[in-house]
Amino acid sequence: MPHIIDYTDTYASDFKNINVEWLEKYNLLEDHDLQMLDDPRGTIINSGGVIYLAEDNGSIIGSAALIHEHDGIYELAKMTVVPTWRGKGISKLLLEKCIDTARTLGAKKIVLFSNDQLQTAIALYQQYGFKHIAVTDSPFTTANVKMELVW
């Protein structure tokens, strides 16, 4: 049974590999992605963020990160599930863990950047209350969707 674990540096290559795979599939891989994926501790964790991994029998099958942007605002990033596990509720587990953590950390909102090719992900975000907003301050040239969850 898959479960969510905290990132440790042991999983750095898994985190990078599963994210590069889906980003390349949709032609969305950018330098900004590689900066995070090459140094997740330095770019995400050391600045107050967290990374969660979905694990099943020793294999990493998914990931999601919360990046601390500034006071009360976190960015949901690097959420993916390996192809063989898609459609089995893993994204929901990861998203719920990130939302719960953001609330615990005192966040006022979560923002995310996406691409309109990713309709399944966008629909999931909408199910959890994320709303479309104008795409501003994007670190990604391919991000044509921005959403936020405010509470």
Backbone as CSV, one residue per row, in Angstrom:
resi,resn,N_x,N_y,N_z,CA_x,CA_y,CA_z,C_x,C_y,C_z
1,MET,0.848,-1.194,0.000,0.000,0.000,0.000,0.888,1.250,0.000
2,PRO,0.703,2.137,-0.973,1.504,3.361,-1.025,1.265,4.249,0.194
3,HIS,2.311,4.939,0.605,2.182,5.900,1.692,3.120,7.081,1.431
4,ILE,2.884,8.174,2.150,3.641,9.403,1.951,4.770,9.465,2.987
5,ILE,5.966,9.750,2.505,7.132,9.881,3.380,7.780,11.246,3.151
6,ASP,8.565,11.667,4.121,9.329,12.904,3.981,10.547,12.647,3.100
7,TYR,10.895,13.641,2.334,12.100,13.590,1.504,13.343,13.513,2.380
8,THR,14.273,12.682,1.963,15.640,12.723,2.483,16.560,12.712,1.262
9,ASP,17.810,13.103,1.456,18.745,13.180,0.331,18.961,11.824,-0.343
10,THR,18.644,10.753,0.346,18.729,9.406,-0.237,17.885,9.318,-1.503
11,TYR,16.815,10.093,-1.537,15.866,10.013,-2.649,16.070,11.104,-3.697
12,ALA,17.187,11.804,-3.643,17.411,12.929,-4.567,17.300,12.503,-6.030
13,SER,17.907,11.394,-6.402,17.857,10.972,-7.809,16.456,10.527,-8.203
14,ASP,15.742,9.863,-7.296,14.355,9.472,-7.589,13.494,10.707,-7.832
15,PHE,13.634,11.698,-6.948,12.869,12.940,-7.061,13.137,13.596,-8.416
16,LYS,14.402,13.677,-8.787,14.747,14.288,-10.065,14.213,13.461,-11.234
17,ASN,14.450,12.166,-11.215,14.096,11.322,-12.355,12.598,11.305,-12.648
18,ILE,11.764,11.173,-11.615,10.325,11.101,-11.886,9.778,12.447,-12.362
19,ASN,10.394,13.539,-11.948,9.954,14.853,-12.409,10.458,15.164,-13.812
20,VAL,11.710,14.839,-14.104,12.235,15.076,-15.452,11.422,14.284,-16.473
21,GLU,11.033,13.064,-16.113,10.288,12.207,-17.042,8.985,12.868,-17.506
22,TRP,8.180,13.380,-16.568,6.903,13.965,-17.006,7.100,15.327,-17.651
23,LEU,8.067,16.110,-17.147,8.317,17.424,-17.749,8.765,17.280,-19.209
24,GLU,9.627,16.300,-19.469,10.077,16.074,-20.843,8.936,15.567,-21.724
25,LYS,8.072,14.726,-21.164,6.940,14.194,-21.929,6.083,15.316,-22.508
26,TYR,5.908,16.390,-21.740,5.079,17.508,-22.174,5.897,18.695,-22.697
27,ASN,7.189,18.483,-22.923,8.083,19.538,-23.396,8.053,20.768,-22.492
28,LEU,8.086,20.535,-21.185,7.991,21.622,-20.210,9.261,21.799,-19.368
29,LEU,10.274,20.972,-19.577,11.482,21.047,-18.752,12.248,22.332,-19.037
30,GLU,12.508,23.089,-17.963,13.219,24.365,-18.082,14.395,24.399,-17.115
31,ASP,15.268,25.380,-17.301,16.424,25.536,-16.414,15.994,25.682,-14.953
32,HIS,14.899,26.417,-14.715,14.430,26.614,-13.337,14.064,25.275,-12.689
33,ASP,13.461,24.371,-13.469,13.158,23.028,-12.954,14.448,22.320,-12.557
34,LEU,15.416,22.362,-13.437,16.670,21.639,-13.184,17.406,22.203,-11.968
35,GLN,17.328,23.518,-11.753,17.950,24.090,-10.558,17.357,23.462,-9.300
36,MET,16.030,23.330,-9.266,15.372,22.726,-8.105,15.669,21.234,-8.005
37,LEU,15.588,20.552,-9.129,15.749,19.100,-9.122,17.199,18.677,-8.861
38,ASP,18.151,19.526,-9.226,19.553,19.221,-8.960,19.950,19.529,-7.520
39,ASP,19.202,20.385,-6.842,19.523,20.755,-5.467,18.235,20.983,-4.656
40,PRO,17.451,19.920,-4.461,16.181,20.106,-3.748,16.356,20.603,-2.311
41,ARG,17.409,20.200,-1.661,17.628,20.664,-0.289,17.923,22.163,-0.280
42,GLY,18.801,22.604,-1.156,19.181,24.011,-1.192,18.088,24.929,-1.715
43,THR,17.308,24.462,-2.676,16.317,25.334,-3.307,14.928,25.245,-2.684
44,ILE,14.613,24.170,-2.002,13.270,23.997,-1.443,13.303,23.877,0.080
45,ILE,14.030,22.915,0.587,13.976,22.603,2.018,14.658,23.665,2.871
46,ASN,15.858,24.100,2.491,16.596,25.062,3.322,15.928,26.428,3.408
47,SER,15.001,26.711,2.499,14.293,27.995,2.548,12.931,27.865,3.234
48,GLY,12.720,26.750,3.927,11.487,26.583,4.687,10.420,25.759,4.001
49,GLY,10.759,25.115,2.915,9.805,24.275,2.202,9.914,22.818,2.605
50,VAL,9.073,22.010,2.006,9.071,20.567,2.269,8.867,19.817,0.958
51,ILE,9.327,18.586,0.953,9.087,17.688,-0.180,8.530,16.399,0.395
52,TYR,7.464,15.925,-0.225,6.885,14.638,0.155,7.014,13.681,-1.020
53,LEU,7.210,12.437,-0.679,7.320,11.392,-1.687,6.273,10.319,-1.411
54,ALA,5.712,9.790,-2.487,4.844,8.623,-2.367,5.731,7.407,-2.584
55,GLU,5.642,6.469,-1.657,6.519,5.302,-1.680,5.673,4.042,-1.618
56,ASP,6.090,3.037,-2.377,5.438,1.731,-2.331,6.507,0.660,-2.435
57,ASN,6.601,-0.168,-1.408,7.584,-1.270,-1.392,8.985,-0.832,-1.788
58,GLY,9.419,0.312,-1.254,10.777,0.781,-1.510,10.951,1.585,-2.781
59,SER,9.916,1.705,-3.586,9.999,2.484,-4.826,9.297,3.823,-4.655
60,ILE,9.921,4.873,-5.160,9.303,6.195,-5.152,8.401,6.288,-6.372
61,ILE,7.117,6.539,-6.112,6.127,6.533,-7.192,5.478,7.903,-7.404
62,GLY,5.843,8.884,-6.565,5.275,10.214,-6.733,5.979,11.226,-5.857
63,SER,5.725,12.497,-6.144,6.329,13.567,-5.343,5.462,14.806,-5.373
64,ALA,5.658,15.642,-4.377,5.057,16.972,-4.330,5.892,17.817,-3.378
65,ALA,6.016,19.093,-3.702,6.813,20.000,-2.874,6.010,21.244,-2.542
66,LEU,6.315,21.794,-1.387,5.813,23.111,-0.997,7.027,24.011,-0.859
67,ILE,7.058,25.070,-1.654,8.171,26.009,-1.611,7.703,27.248,-0.852
68,HIS,8.464,27.640,0.152,8.117,28.827,0.927,8.476,30.061,0.112
69,GLU,7.451,30.780,-0.334,7.675,31.968,-1.153,7.984,33.170,-0.269
70,HIS,7.037,33.545,0.567,7.238,34.587,1.574,6.115,34.460,2.582
71,ASP,6.025,35.387,3.507,5.107,35.260,4.641,3.740,34.728,4.254
72,GLY,3.443,33.531,4.707,2.123,32.962,4.532,1.800,32.438,3.150
73,ILE,2.768,32.451,2.243,2.509,31.986,0.881,3.492,30.868,0.521
74,TYR,2.912,29.762,0.079,3.699,28.614,-0.380,3.312,28.297,-1.810
75,GLU,4.270,27.767,-2.549,4.011,27.325,-3.915,4.002,25.805,-3.938
76,LEU,2.951,25.230,-4.500,2.902,23.793,-4.741,3.684,23.529,-6.019
77,ALA,4.622,22.608,-5.964,5.481,22.365,-7.123,5.885,20.900,-7.194
78,LYS,6.359,20.524,-8.341,6.939,19.192,-8.566,6.015,18.066,-8.110
79,MET,4.727,18.222,-8.432,3.781,17.161,-8.104,3.633,16.248,-9.313
80,THR,3.968,15.006,-9.111,3.867,14.019,-10.184,3.686,12.633,-9.598
81,VAL,3.170,11.751,-10.420,3.039,10.338,-10.082,3.526,9.553,-11.302
82,VAL,4.290,8.507,-11.066,4.802,7.713,-12.186,3.628,7.111,-12.963
83,PRO,3.802,6.914,-14.274,2.678,6.487,-15.121,1.918,5.252,-14.632
84,THR,2.613,4.246,-14.131,1.925,3.016,-13.721,1.038,3.197,-12.501
85,TRP,1.196,4.295,-11.777,0.402,4.553,-10.571,-0.627,5.659,-10.754
86,ARG,-0.699,6.247,-11.936,-1.658,7.327,-12.158,-3.085,6.792,-12.099
87,GLY,-3.984,7.634,-11.618,-5.384,7.251,-11.535,-5.729,6.393,-10.334
88,LYS,-4.791,6.278,-9.385,-5.001,5.416,-8.215,-5.044,6.206,-6.908
89,GLY,-5.216,7.521,-6.992,-5.382,8.333,-5.797,-4.104,8.834,-5.153
90,ILE,-2.970,8.594,-5.779,-1.685,9.012,-5.200,-1.576,10.543,-5.189
91,SER,-2.009,11.185,-6.273,-1.960,12.656,-6.327,-2.809,13.270,-5.220
92,LYS,-3.951,12.670,-4.941,-4.806,13.183,-3.863,-4.098,13.083,-2.522
93,LEU,-3.428,11.953,-2.269,-2.674,11.795,-1.017,-1.605,12.875,-0.889
94,LEU,-0.874,13.097,-1.962,0.196,14.095,-1.956,-0.369,15.501,-1.773
95,LEU,-1.426,15.816,-2.505,-2.014,17.147,-2.424,-2.594,17.410,-1.033
96,GLU,-3.288,16.431,-0.477,-3.859,16.600,0.864,-2.760,16.803,1.910
97,LYS,-1.660,16.068,1.770,-0.536,16.227,2.694,0.044,17.641,2.585
98,CYS,0.189,18.150,1.371,0.729,19.496,1.174,-0.215,20.556,1.724
99,ILE,-1.508,20.415,1.504,-2.474,21.390,2.020,-2.461,21.376,3.547
100,ASP,-2.473,20.192,4.138,-2.428,20.084,5.605,-1.161,20.721,6.165
101,THR,-0.030,20.452,5.520,1.242,21.009,5.977,1.244,22.533,5.852
102,ALA,0.749,23.044,4.749,0.704,24.501,4.560,-0.121,25.156,5.664
103,ARG,-1.239,24.550,5.992,-2.070,25.099,7.078,-1.314,25.057,8.405
104,THR,-0.656,23.943,8.675,0.119,23.800,9.913,1.230,24.841,9.993
105,LEU,1.820,25.163,8.858,2.904,26.143,8.807,2.395,27.582,8.839
106,GLY,1.081,27.744,8.892,0.510,29.083,8.984,0.310,29.782,7.649
107,ALA,0.277,29.008,6.570,0.088,29.617,5.254,-1.288,30.256,5.131
108,LYS,-1.341,31.348,4.396,-2.608,31.987,4.063,-3.103,31.506,2.705
109,LYS,-2.147,31.109,1.858,-2.532,30.589,0.549,-1.416,29.754,-0.060
110,ILE,-1.850,28.937,-1.018,-0.936,28.138,-1.829,-1.148,28.574,-3.273
111,VAL,-0.064,28.832,-3.980,-0.144,29.125,-5.407,0.514,27.987,-6.170
112,LEU,0.187,27.867,-7.434,0.860,26.891,-8.280,0.887,27.408,-9.701
113,PHE,1.876,26.957,-10.434,1.992,27.249,-11.855,1.846,25.938,-12.598
114,SER,1.149,25.979,-13.733,0.947,24.765,-14.508,0.892,25.123,-15.983
115,ASN,0.467,24.159,-16.773,0.347,24.340,-18.207,-0.977,23.736,-18.631
116,ASP,-1.652,24.363,-19.587,-2.991,23.902,-19.954,-3.028,22.511,-20.594
117,GLN,-1.876,21.932,-20.898,-1.834,20.537,-21.357,-2.223,19.572,-20.235
118,LEU,-2.049,20.006,-18.991,-2.174,19.114,-17.834,-3.587,19.182,-17.251
119,GLN,-4.568,18.837,-18.069,-5.971,18.988,-17.678,-6.366,18.119,-16.484
120,THR,-5.809,16.927,-16.360,-6.142,16.068,-15.218,-5.678,16.714,-13.922
121,ALA,-4.477,17.261,-13.928,-3.951,17.929,-12.730,-4.773,19.178,-12.406
122,ILE,-5.096,19.956,-13.418,-5.869,21.175,-13.195,-7.237,20.836,-12.606
123,ALA,-7.864,19.785,-13.106,-9.164,19.356,-12.569,-9.038,18.939,-11.106
124,LEU,-7.948,18.260,-10.763,-7.719,17.858,-9.370,-7.581,19.097,-8.484
125,TYR,-6.800,20.051,-8.924,-6.621,21.268,-8.134,-7.971,21.967,-7.913
126,GLN,-8.790,22.005,-8.956,-10.103,22.637,-8.829,-10.975,21.894,-7.813
127,GLN,-10.888,20.567,-7.782,-11.651,19.782,-6.803,-11.304,20.182,-5.373
128,TYR,-10.077,20.611,-5.158,-9.614,20.987,-3.818,-9.761,22.491,-3.552
129,GLY,-10.402,23.197,-4.461,-10.710,24.602,-4.211,-9.764,25.608,-4.828
130,PHE,-8.782,25.163,-5.588,-7.887,26.106,-6.262,-8.670,26.853,-7.338
131,LYS,-8.392,28.149,-7.460,-9.052,29.010,-8.446,-8.018,29.573,-9.415
132,HIS,-8.427,29.713,-10.676,-7.555,30.312,-11.688,-7.374,31.794,-11.403
133,ILE,-6.144,32.264,-11.526,-5.837,33.686,-11.410,-4.899,34.060,-12.561
134,ALA,-4.671,35.340,-12.743,-3.788,35.807,-13.812,-2.375,35.261,-13.604
135,VAL,-1.746,34.864,-14.686,-0.381,34.335,-14.616,0.585,35.505,-14.479
136,THR,1.088,35.685,-13.249,2.068,36.736,-12.971,3.221,36.125,-12.194
137,ASP,4.360,36.749,-12.227,5.531,36.348,-11.442,5.941,34.893,-11.678
138,SER,5.734,34.396,-12.870,6.075,32.997,-13.122,7.568,32.835,-13.385
139,PRO,8.189,31.861,-12.697,9.585,31.563,-12.990,9.733,30.673,-14.227
140,PHE,8.602,30.284,-14.831,8.610,29.349,-15.969,8.046,30.010,-17.219
141,THR,8.743,29.867,-18.342,8.217,30.415,-19.592,7.048,29.585,-20.107
142,THR,6.979,28.299,-19.766,5.903,27.438,-20.255,4.656,27.463,-19.376
143,ALA,4.692,28.166,-18.254,3.521,28.205,-17.354,2.494,29.186,-17.906
144,ASN,1.358,28.639,-18.355,0.279,29.493,-18.844,-0.977,29.354,-17.973
145,VAL,-0.805,28.705,-16.824,-1.870,28.549,-15.836,-1.290,28.894,-14.469
146,LYS,-2.026,29.703,-13.712,-1.669,29.969,-12.325,-2.950,29.830,-11.510
147,MET,-2.835,29.143,-10.393,-3.987,28.919,-9.537,-3.588,29.199,-8.097
148,GLU,-4.603,29.468,-7.257,-4.317,29.669,-5.846,-5.442,29.089,-5.004
149,LEU,-5.076,28.686,-3.820,-6.008,28.221,-2.806,-5.819,29.140,-1.617
150,VAL,-6.882,29.872,-1.271,-6.810,30.841,-0.176,-7.783,30.401,0.909
151,TRP,-7.340,30.509,2.175,-8.264,30.241,3.280,-8.116,31.271,4.354
